[in-house]
Amino acid sequence: MWRLPSPIPHFPVLNMILIGTMNLTRTRDRGNFYCPACRTPQSFRLRARRPFLTLYFVPTVPIGAAEEFVQCDSCRSTWDQSVLSMDRETHEATVESQFLDEAIRSAVLVVLADGEISENEIDALQTIANHLLEQPIDREELGRLCSIARENKILAKNYVLTTSRGWTQDQRMRALQAMFLAASAEGKLEPKQLEILAEMREILELTDLEYEAAIEEALLWDA
């Protein structure tokens, strides 16, 4: 009796369809503008970024509107198109206003390092804002800044490390003076505040001479 061979098993071929998304960026225009990051006139590219549905890694169908932005050819920073309509004077005024906000926030964070804020410190912060930074601030706004800092557990060194990247040398010196004057509002520096101020020399990339000069000038201003 002959035994018939077992049939060869047949497995269906599974076709895998690879679907995904990707962003495509194209240059739409070129020109010259005043770059807020470089602080000098630079060439730029007006670019458009749009998400596409991909099939086997090939973009096929757009799935969203194009996002246009301006990119500096020198520093590669990107900006909203409104940057093209602003002149140098307007740029510098905008950058300075942003710095003043960041400087007072930095001073607030140094004051809060010990977990509380006193009347003397509130008065000192207002004086610093009014005279050193020439950007007045009221008690209500100070209270709001303190609440935000506490709720989000923001540390002075982390905040300054992030925001100071765009500061000029003069702004770094003024910010340090604001932080020092706020920290010494009670007539002495708490250990935590001393530690933060010491860290600021490295964070702000100041030399020992620059750091000492800023503190000495702050002491004269306070006097």
Accessible surface in RSA format (square Angstrom, percent):
REM  Atomic radii and reference values for relative SASA: ProtOr
REM  Chains: A
REM  Algorithm: Lee & Richards
REM  Probe-radius: 1.40
REM  Slices: 20
REM RES _ NUM      All-atoms   Total-Side   Main-Chain    Non-polar    All polar
REM                ABS   REL    ABS   REL    ABS   REL    ABS   REL    ABS   REL
RES MET A   1   241.30 125.0 154.67 102.4  86.63 206.3 129.17 109.8 112.13 148.6
RES TRP A   2   235.03  94.3 219.45 106.2  15.58  36.6 189.59 101.1  45.44  73.7
RES ARG A   3   225.60  94.7 197.07 100.5  28.53  67.9  76.00 103.9 149.59  90.7
RES LEU A   4   153.20  85.3 136.91  97.9  16.29  41.0 137.04  96.2  16.16  43.5
RES PRO A   5   119.63  87.2  95.28  86.9  24.34  88.5 106.91  88.3  12.71  79.0
RES SER A   6    97.63  82.5  74.31  99.2  23.33  53.7  39.14  83.3  58.50  81.9
RES PRO A   7   120.83  88.1 101.19  92.2  19.63  71.4 111.87  92.4   8.96  55.7
RES ILE A   8   158.64  90.3 136.29 101.5  22.35  53.9 138.09  99.4  20.55  55.8
RES PRO A   9    93.76  68.3  73.98  67.4  19.78  71.9  84.34  69.6   9.42  58.5
RES HIS A  10   162.19  88.6 134.01  93.1  28.18  72.1  94.94  97.8  67.25  78.3
RES PHE A  11   155.20  77.6 143.59  88.9  11.61  30.2 143.59  87.1  11.61  33.2
RES PRO A  12    98.25  71.6  85.33  77.8  12.92  47.0  88.22  72.8  10.03  62.3
RES VAL A  13   128.74  84.7 102.70  93.0  26.04  62.8 107.09  93.0  21.65  58.7
RES LEU A  14   150.47  83.8 128.08  91.6  22.39  56.3 129.70  91.1  20.77  55.9
RES ASN A  15   128.56  88.7 100.32  96.9  28.24  68.0  28.69  69.1  99.87  96.5
RES MET A  16   144.23  74.7 128.04  84.7  16.20  38.6  92.23  78.4  52.01  68.9
RES ILE A  17   110.83  63.1  86.31  64.3  24.52  59.1  86.31  62.2  24.52  66.6
RES LEU A  18    73.07  40.7  70.42  50.4   2.65   6.7  72.60  51.0   0.47   1.3
RES ILE A  19   112.42  64.0  77.46  57.7  34.95  84.2  78.88  56.8  33.53  91.0
RES GLY A  20    29.78  36.7   0.00   N/A  29.78  36.7  28.60  78.5   1.17   2.6
RES THR A  21    92.83  66.0  64.31  65.2  28.52  68.0  31.57  42.4  61.26  92.6
RES MET A  22    76.64  39.7  66.42  44.0  10.22  24.3  75.41  64.1   1.23   1.6
RES ASN A  23    95.36  65.8  69.54  67.2  25.82  62.2  10.64  25.6  84.72  81.9
RES LEU A  24    44.76  24.9  42.87  30.7   1.89   4.8  43.52  30.6   1.25   3.4
RES THR A  25    49.71  35.4  25.33  25.7  24.38  58.1  14.40  19.3  35.31  53.4
RES ARG A  26   141.59  59.4 137.93  70.3   3.66   8.7  60.21  82.3  81.38  49.3
RES THR A  27    53.97  38.4  23.37  23.7  30.60  72.9  19.98  26.8  33.99  51.4
RES ARG A  28   138.26  58.1 100.82  51.4  37.44  89.1  39.99  54.7  98.27  59.6
RES ASP A  29    80.02  56.0  73.83  73.5   6.18  14.6  14.90  35.1  65.11  64.9
RES ARG A  30   148.66  62.4 129.42  66.0  19.23  45.8  58.22  79.6  90.43  54.8
RES GLY A  31    26.53  32.7   0.00   N/A  26.53  32.7  23.79  65.3   2.74   6.1
RES ASN A  32   122.95  84.8  96.16  92.9  26.79  64.5  27.61  66.5  95.34  92.1
RES PHE A  33    16.43   8.2   3.17   2.0  13.26  34.5  16.09   9.8   0.34   1.0
RES TYR A  34    19.70   9.2  14.15   8.1   5.55  14.4  13.32  10.0   6.38   7.9
RES CYS A  35     0.00   0.0   0.00   0.0   0.00   0.0   0.00   0.0   0.00   0.0
RES PRO A  36    14.81  10.8   8.54   7.8   6.27  22.8   9.52   7.9   5.29  32.9
RES ALA A  37    52.75  48.5  20.40  31.5  32.35  73.6  30.43  42.9  22.32  59.1
RES CYS A  38    37.10  28.1  10.94  12.2  26.16  61.5  13.88  35.2  23.22  25.0
RES ARG A  39    65.67  27.6  63.29  32.3   2.37   5.7  38.62  52.8  27.05  16.4
RES THR A  40    58.76  41.8  58.76  59.6   0.00   0.0  55.46  74.5   3.30   5.0
RES PRO A  41    97.88  71.3  82.74  75.4  15.14  55.0  83.24  68.7  14.64  91.0
RES GLN A  42    47.40  26.5  41.34  30.2   6.06  14.4   5.96  12.7  41.44  31.4
RES SER A  43    47.79  40.4  43.87  58.6   3.92   9.0  27.38  58.3  20.42  28.6
RES PHE A  44    15.51   7.8  15.04   9.3   0.47   1.2  15.04   9.1   0.47   1.3
RES ARG A  45    35.07  14.7  35.07  17.9   0.00   0.0   2.38   3.3  32.69  19.8
RES LEU A  46    25.20  14.0  25.20  18.0   0.00   0.0  25.20  17.7   0.00   0.0
RES ARG A  47    45.41  19.1  45.41  23.1   0.00   0.0   0.00   0.0  45.41  27.5
RES ALA A  48     6.46   5.9   4.11   6.3   2.35   5.3   4.11   5.8   2.35   6.2
RES ARG A  49    83.75  35.2  82.18  41.9   1.57   3.7  17.70  24.2  66.05  40.0
RES ARG A  50    91.07  38.2  91.07  46.4   0.00   0.0  12.22  16.7  78.85  47.8
RES PRO A  51    40.34  29.4  40.34  36.8   0.00   0.0  40.34  33.3   0.00   0.0
RES PHE A  52    26.34  13.2  26.34  16.3   0.00   0.0  26.34  16.0   0.00   0.0
RES LEU A  53    65.06  36.2  65.06  46.5   0.00   0.0  65.06  45.7   0.00   0.0
RES THR A  54     7.81   5.6   7.53   7.6   0.29   0.7   1.61   2.2   6.20   9.4
RES LEU A  55    75.27  41.9  72.46  51.8   2.80   7.0  72.46  50.9   2.80   7.5
RES TYR A  56   107.35  50.1  98.99  56.3   8.36  21.8  79.99  60.1  27.37  33.7
RES PHE A  57   156.81  78.5 142.02  88.0  14.79  38.5 143.20  86.8  13.61  39.0
RES VAL A  58    88.38  58.2  87.83  79.5   0.55   1.3  88.38  76.8   0.00   0.0
RES PRO A  59    48.64  35.5  32.06  29.2  16.59  60.3  32.06  26.5  16.59 103.1
RES THR A  60    65.01  46.2  35.65  36.1  29.35  70.0  36.65  49.2  28.35  42.9
RES VAL A  61    81.58  53.7  81.36  73.7   0.22   0.5  81.58  70.9   0.00   0.0
RES PRO A  62    55.02  40.1  41.36  37.7  13.66  49.6  41.36  34.2  13.66  84.9
RES ILE A  63    90.11  51.3  52.85  39.4  37.25  89.8  62.26  44.8  27.85  75.6
RES GLY A  64    28.15  34.7   0.00   N/A  28.15  34.7  25.52  70.0   2.63   5.9
RES ALA A  65    91.23  83.9  64.60  99.7  26.63  60.6  70.17  98.8  21.07  55.8
RES ALA A  66    36.79  33.8  11.16  17.2  25.63  58.3  11.22  15.8  25.57  67.7
RES GLU A  67    94.73  54.4  89.31  67.6   5.42  12.9  40.83  79.0  53.90  44.0
RES GLU A  68    56.23  32.3  38.42  29.1  17.81  42.4  12.53  24.2  43.70  35.7
RES PHE A  69    16.72   8.4  16.72  10.4   0.00   0.0  16.72  10.1   0.00   0.0
RES VAL A  70     0.00   0.0   0.00   0.0   0.00   0.0   0.00   0.0   0.00   0.0
RES GLN A  71    22.54  12.6  22.54  16.5   0.00   0.0   0.00   0.0  22.54  17.1
RES CYS A  72     0.00   0.0   0.00   0.0   0.00   0.0   0.00   0.0   0.00   0.0
RES ASP A  73    45.89  32.1  29.21  29.1  16.68  39.4  20.37  47.9  25.52  25.4
RES SER A  74    67.31  56.9  34.62  46.2  32.69  75.3  15.58  33.2  51.73  72.5
RES CYS A  75    51.60  39.0  22.93  25.6  28.67  67.4  31.56  80.0  20.04  21.6
RES ARG A  76   123.76  52.0 113.23  57.7  10.53  25.1  55.10  75.3  68.66  41.6
RES SER A  77    35.59  30.1  26.46  35.3   9.12  21.0  16.95  36.1  18.63  26.1
RES THR A  78    74.97  53.3  54.26  55.0  20.71  49.4  21.37  28.7  53.60  81.0
RES TRP A  79    74.00  29.7  65.62  31.8   8.38  19.7  73.74  39.3   0.27   0.4
RES ASP A  80    99.89  70.0  86.14  85.7  13.75  32.5  36.68  86.3  63.22  63.0
RES GLN A  81    74.00  41.4  68.69  50.2   5.32  12.7  20.04  42.7  53.96  40.9
RES SER A  82    62.94  53.2  53.81  71.8   9.13  21.0  42.64  90.8  20.30  28.4
RES VAL A  83     8.59   5.7   6.99   6.3   1.60   3.9   7.90   6.9   0.69   1.9
RES LEU A  84    69.59  38.8  40.74  29.1  28.85  72.5  41.09  28.9  28.50  76.7
RES SER A  85    99.64  84.2  59.80  79.8  39.84  91.8  54.65 116.4  44.99  63.0
RES MET A  86    54.20  28.1  42.92  28.4  11.28  26.9  28.05  23.8  26.16  34.7
RES ASP A  87    87.53  61.3  76.53  76.2  11.00  26.0  43.84 103.2  43.69  43.6
RES ARG A  88   126.81  53.2 122.71  62.6   4.10   9.8  43.83  59.9  82.98  50.3
RES GLU A  89   139.61  80.2 133.48 101.0   6.14  14.6  50.26  97.2  89.36  73.0
RES THR A  90    60.47  43.0  56.29  57.1   4.19  10.0  37.88  50.9  22.59  34.2
RES HIS A  91     5.69   3.1   5.42   3.8   0.27   0.7   1.63   1.7   4.06   4.7
RES GLU A  92    74.72  42.9  69.73  52.8   4.99  11.9  25.04  48.4  49.67  40.6
RES ALA A  93    63.38  58.3  49.02  75.6  14.36  32.7  57.82  81.4   5.56  14.7
RES THR A  94    70.43  50.1  63.62  64.5   6.81  16.2  57.33  77.0  13.10  19.8
RES VAL A  95    33.05  21.7  31.74  28.7   1.31   3.2  32.23  28.0   0.82   2.2
RES GLU A  96    54.06  31.0  53.81  40.7   0.26   0.6  37.45  72.4  16.62  13.6
RES SER A  97    52.24  44.1  50.70  67.7   1.55   3.6  25.40  54.1  26.84  37.6
RES GLN A  98   105.85  59.2 100.64  73.6   5.22  12.4  30.50  64.9  75.35  57.1
RES PHE A  99     2.16   1.1   1.30   0.8   0.87   2.3   1.86   1.1   0.30   0.9
RES LEU A 100    16.58   9.2  15.29  10.9   1.29   3.2  15.29  10.7   1.29   3.5
RES ASP A 101    61.38  43.0  61.07  60.8   0.31   0.7  12.80  30.1  48.57  48.4
RES GLU A 102    20.95  12.0  20.95  15.9   0.00   0.0   7.22  14.0  13.73  11.2
RES ALA A 103     0.00   0.0   0.00   0.0   0.00   0.0   0.00   0.0   0.00   0.0
RES ILE A 104    11.52   6.6  11.52   8.6   0.00   0.0  11.52   8.3   0.00   0.0
RES ARG A 105    77.12  32.4  76.19  38.8   0.93   2.2  12.84  17.5  64.29  39.0
RES SER A 106     0.00   0.0   0.00   0.0   0.00   0.0   0.00   0.0   0.00   0.0
RES ALA A 107     0.00   0.0   0.00   0.0   0.00   0.0   0.00   0.0   0.00   0.0
RES VAL A 108     1.88   1.2   1.88   1.7   0.00   0.0   1.88   1.6   0.00   0.0
RES LEU A 109    12.22   6.8   7.59   5.4   4.63  11.6   7.59   5.3   4.63  12.5
RES VAL A 110     0.00   0.0   0.00   0.0   0.00   0.0   0.00   0.0   0.00   0.0
RES VAL A 111     0.00   0.0   0.00   0.0   0.00   0.0   0.00   0.0   0.00   0.0
RES LEU A 112    20.96  11.7  10.25   7.3  10.71  26.9  10.58   7.4  10.38  27.9
RES ALA A 113    30.96  28.5   1.40   2.2  29.55  67.2  12.55  17.7  18.41  48.8
RES ASP A 114    60.29  42.2  27.93  27.8  32.36  76.5  24.40  57.4  35.89  35.8
RES GLY A 115    56.60  69.8   0.00   N/A  56.60  69.8  34.17  93.8  22.43  50.2
RES GLU A 116   117.07  67.2 117.05  88.6   0.02   0.0  31.45  60.8  85.62  69.9
RES ILE A 117    41.16  23.4  18.74  14.0  22.41  54.0  19.05  13.7  22.11  60.0
RES SER A 118    39.67  33.5  30.79  41.1   8.89  20.5  39.47  84.0   0.21   0.3
RES GLU A 119   103.21  59.3  98.89  74.8   4.32  10.3  62.15 120.2  41.06  33.5
RES ASN A 120    81.81  56.4  76.44  73.9   5.37  12.9   7.62  18.3  74.19  71.7
RES GLU A 121     8.78   5.0   8.78   6.6   0.00   0.0   0.48   0.9   8.30   6.8
RES ILE A 122    27.25  15.5  27.25  20.3   0.00   0.0  27.25  19.6   0.00   0.0
RES ASP A 123    74.46  52.2  71.66  71.3   2.80   6.6  27.73  65.3  46.73  46.6
RES ALA A 124    20.46  18.8  12.91  19.9   7.55  17.2  20.10  28.3   0.36   1.0
RES LEU A 125     0.00   0.0   0.00   0.0   0.00   0.0   0.00   0.0   0.00   0.0
RES GLN A 126    39.20  21.9  39.20  28.6   0.00   0.0   7.63  16.2  31.56  23.9
RES THR A 127    59.21  42.1  57.54  58.3   1.67   4.0  33.79  45.4  25.42  38.4
RES ILE A 128     2.96   1.7   2.96   2.2   0.00   0.0   2.96   2.1   0.00   0.0
RES ALA A 129     1.03   0.9   1.03   1.6   0.00   0.0   1.03   1.4   0.00   0.0
RES ASN A 130    59.49  41.0  46.36  44.8  13.13  31.6   9.87  23.7  49.62  48.0
RES HIS A 131   115.61  63.2 101.06  70.2  14.55  37.2  59.53  61.4  56.07  65.2
RES LEU A 132    28.40  15.8  15.74  11.3  12.66  31.8  17.25  12.1  11.15  30.0
RES LEU A 133     4.47   2.5   1.05   0.7   3.42   8.6   1.46   1.0   3.01   8.1
RES GLU A 134   139.48  80.1 116.78  88.3  22.71  54.1  33.55  64.9 105.93  86.5
RES GLN A 135    53.56  30.0  49.97  36.5   3.59   8.5  26.07  55.5  27.50  20.9
RES PRO A 136   105.85  77.1  85.53  78.0  20.32  73.9  85.76  70.8  20.09 124.9
RES ILE A 137    21.51  12.2  10.56   7.9  10.96  26.4  17.23  12.4   4.28  11.6
RES ASP A 138    84.73  59.4  78.34  78.0   6.39  15.1  36.36  85.6  48.38  48.2
RES ARG A 139   118.08  49.6 108.81  55.5   9.27  22.1  57.81  79.0  60.27  36.5
RES GLU A 140   149.64  85.9 133.98 101.4  15.66  37.3  58.79 113.7  90.85  74.2
RES GLU A 141    55.82  32.0  54.47  41.2   1.34   3.2  24.63  47.6  31.19  25.5
RES LEU A 142     4.21   2.3   4.17   3.0   0.03   0.1   4.21   3.0   0.00   0.0
RES GLY A 143    36.20  44.6   0.00   N/A  36.20  44.6  34.14  93.7   2.07   4.6
RES ARG A 144   111.27  46.7 103.86  52.9   7.41  17.6  64.22  87.8  47.06  28.5
RES LEU A 145    10.21   5.7   6.50   4.6   3.72   9.3   6.76   4.7   3.45   9.3
RES CYS A 146     7.93   6.0   7.93   8.8   0.00   0.0   5.02  12.7   2.91   3.1
RES SER A 147    53.07  44.8  49.15  65.6   3.92   9.0  21.38  45.5  31.69  44.4
RES ILE A 148    54.44  31.0  54.37  40.5   0.07   0.2  54.41  39.2   0.03   0.1
RES ALA A 149     7.37   6.8   5.19   8.0   2.18   5.0   5.44   7.7   1.93   5.1
RES ARG A 150   120.87  50.7 102.59  52.3  18.28  43.5  55.76  76.2  65.11  39.5
RES GLU A 151   139.23  79.9 104.18  78.8  35.05  83.5  48.28  93.4  90.95  74.3
RES ASN A 152    94.32  65.0  68.40  66.1  25.92  62.4  18.27  44.0  76.05  73.5
RES LYS A 153   177.69  86.7 154.98  95.1  22.71  54.1 106.56  95.9  71.13  75.8
RES ILE A 154    65.05  37.0  48.35  36.0  16.70  40.2  52.92  38.1  12.13  32.9
RES LEU A 155    96.09  53.5  94.20  67.4   1.89   4.7  94.85  66.6   1.24   3.3
RES ALA A 156     4.49   4.1   0.06   0.1   4.43  10.1   0.06   0.1   4.43  11.7
RES LYS A 157    84.45  41.2  83.01  50.9   1.44   3.4  37.01  33.3  47.45  50.5
RES ASN A 158    77.12  53.2  73.95  71.5   3.17   7.6  24.90  59.9  52.22  50.5
RES TYR A 159    42.58  19.9  37.26  21.2   5.32  13.9  38.16  28.7   4.42   5.5
RES VAL A 160     0.00   0.0   0.00   0.0   0.00   0.0   0.00   0.0   0.00   0.0
RES LEU A 161    88.42  49.2  87.66  62.7   0.76   1.9  87.66  61.6   0.76   2.1
RES THR A 162    85.40  60.7  77.71  78.8   7.69  18.3  54.43  73.1  30.97  46.8
RES THR A 163    26.94  19.2  14.88  15.1  12.07  28.8  20.59  27.7   6.36   9.6
RES SER A 164     2.67   2.3   2.67   3.6   0.00   0.0   0.00   0.0   2.67   3.7
RES ARG A 165   178.22  74.8 149.82  76.4  28.40  67.6  62.39  85.3 115.84  70.2
RES GLY A 166    49.70  61.3   0.00   N/A  49.70  61.3  39.47 108.3  10.23  22.9
RES TRP A 167    15.98   6.4   5.38   2.6  10.60  24.9   5.38   2.9  10.60  17.2
RES THR A 168    45.83  32.6  38.29  38.8   7.54  18.0  42.08  56.5   3.75   5.7
RES GLN A 169    82.35  46.0  74.27  54.3   8.08  19.2  54.08 115.1  28.27  21.4
RES ASP A 170    85.61  60.0  78.47  78.1   7.14  16.9  35.43  83.4  50.19  50.1
RES GLN A 171     7.86   4.4   7.86   5.7   0.00   0.0   1.37   2.9   6.49   4.9
RES ARG A 172    27.96  11.7  27.96  14.3   0.00   0.0   2.28   3.1  25.69  15.6
RES MET A 173    38.92  20.2  38.92  25.8   0.00   0.0  38.92  33.1   0.00   0.0
RES ARG A 174    51.22  21.5  51.22  26.1   0.00   0.0  26.59  36.3  24.63  14.9
RES ALA A 175     0.00   0.0   0.00   0.0   0.00   0.0   0.00   0.0   0.00   0.0
RES LEU A 176     0.00   0.0   0.00   0.0   0.00   0.0   0.00   0.0   0.00   0.0
RES GLN A 177     8.75   4.9   8.75   6.4   0.00   0.0   0.25   0.5   8.50   6.4
RES ALA A 178     0.00   0.0   0.00   0.0   0.00   0.0   0.00   0.0   0.00   0.0
RES MET A 179     0.00   0.0   0.00   0.0   0.00   0.0   0.00   0.0   0.00   0.0
RES PHE A 180    19.98  10.0  19.98  12.4   0.00   0.0  19.98  12.1   0.00   0.0
RES LEU A 181    10.38   5.8   5.94   4.2   4.44  11.2   5.94   4.2   4.44  12.0
RES ALA A 182     0.00   0.0   0.00   0.0   0.00   0.0   0.00   0.0   0.00   0.0
RES ALA A 183     1.75   1.6   0.00   0.0   1.75   4.0   0.00   0.0   1.75   4.6
RES SER A 184    28.25  23.9  18.54  24.7   9.71  22.4  14.34  30.5  13.91  19.5
RES ALA A 185    29.89  27.5   0.48   0.7  29.41  66.9   8.85  12.5  21.04  55.7
RES GLU A 186    79.30  45.5  52.97  40.1  26.33  62.7  31.20  60.3  48.10  39.3
RES GLY A 187    71.21  87.8   0.00   N/A  71.21  87.8  36.90 101.3  34.32  76.9
RES LYS A 188   136.79  66.7 126.89  77.9   9.89  23.6  80.33  72.3  56.45  60.1
RES LEU A 189    44.55  24.8  26.31  18.8  18.24  45.9  26.31  18.5  18.24  49.1
RES GLU A 190    60.10  34.5  59.23  44.8   0.87   2.1  15.43  29.8  44.67  36.5
RES PRO A 191   104.28  76.0  96.68  88.1   7.60  27.6  99.48  82.1   4.80  29.8
RES LYS A 192    99.65  48.6  95.67  58.7   3.98   9.5  55.79  50.2  43.86  46.7
RES GLN A 193     2.27   1.3   2.27   1.7   0.00   0.0   0.00   0.0   2.27   1.7
RES LEU A 194    93.62  52.1  89.84  64.3   3.78   9.5  90.14  63.3   3.48   9.4
RES GLU A 195    86.81  49.8  78.63  59.5   8.17  19.5  34.93  67.6  51.88  42.4
RES ILE A 196    12.57   7.2  12.57   9.4   0.00   0.0  12.57   9.1   0.00   0.0
RES LEU A 197     5.84   3.3   5.84   4.2   0.00   0.0   5.84   4.1   0.00   0.0
RES ALA A 198    66.29  61.0  49.05  75.7  17.24  39.2  54.33  76.5  11.96  31.7
RES GLU A 199    51.27  29.4  44.17  33.4   7.10  16.9  32.04  62.0  19.22  15.7
RES MET A 200     0.00   0.0   0.00   0.0   0.00   0.0   0.00   0.0   0.00   0.0
RES ARG A 201    86.33  36.2  86.31  44.0   0.02   0.1  10.80  14.8  75.53  45.8
RES GLU A 202   130.62  75.0 121.90  92.2   8.72  20.8  38.93  75.3  91.69  74.9
RES ILE A 203    29.27  16.7  18.78  14.0  10.49  25.3  22.76  16.4   6.51  17.7
RES LEU A 204     0.04   0.0   0.00   0.0   0.04   0.1   0.00   0.0   0.04   0.1
RES GLU A 205   134.51  77.2 108.26  81.9  26.26  62.5  40.86  79.0  93.66  76.5
RES LEU A 206     3.84   2.1   0.00   0.0   3.84   9.7   1.09   0.8   2.75   7.4
RES THR A 207    76.87  54.7  71.40  72.4   5.48  13.1  73.78  99.1   3.10   4.7
RES ASP A 208    86.10  60.3  81.47  81.1   4.63  10.9  24.15  56.8  61.94  61.8
RES LEU A 209   141.31  78.7 137.27  98.2   4.04  10.2 137.62  96.6   3.70   9.9
RES GLU A 210    55.37  31.8  53.17  40.2   2.20   5.2  22.26  43.1  33.11  27.0
RES TYR A 211    40.25  18.8  40.25  22.9   0.00   0.0  30.96  23.3   9.29  11.4
RES GLU A 212    92.24  53.0  89.52  67.7   2.72   6.5  32.59  63.0  59.65  48.7
RES ALA A 213    48.18  44.3  41.20  63.6   6.98  15.9  44.41  62.5   3.77  10.0
RES ALA A 214     0.00   0.0   0.00   0.0   0.00   0.0   0.00   0.0   0.00   0.0
RES ILE A 215    27.38  15.6  27.38  20.4   0.00   0.0  27.38  19.7   0.00   0.0
RES GLU A 216   106.89  61.4 105.14  79.5   1.76   4.2  35.11  67.9  71.78  58.6
RES GLU A 217   102.29  58.7  99.90  75.6   2.40   5.7  30.85  59.7  71.44  58.3
RES ALA A 218     1.28   1.2   0.00   0.0   1.28   2.9   1.28   1.8   0.00   0.0
RES LEU A 219    92.57  51.6  87.34  62.5   5.22  13.1  87.64  61.5   4.93  13.3
RES LEU A 220   140.37  78.2 125.74  90.0  14.63  36.8 126.16  88.6  14.22  38.3
RES TRP A 221    96.29  38.6  68.03  32.9  28.26  66.4  60.52  32.3  35.77  58.0
RES ASP A 222    94.77  66.4  70.61  70.3  24.16  57.1   2.59   6.1  92.18  91.9
RES ALA A 223   118.94 109.4  48.74  75.2  70.20 159.7  74.21 104.5  44.73 118.5
END  Absolute sums over single chains surface
CHAIN  1 A    14259.8      11797.1       2462.6       8166.3       6093.5
END  Absolute sums over all chains
TOTAL         14259.8      11797.1       2462.6       8166.3       6093.5
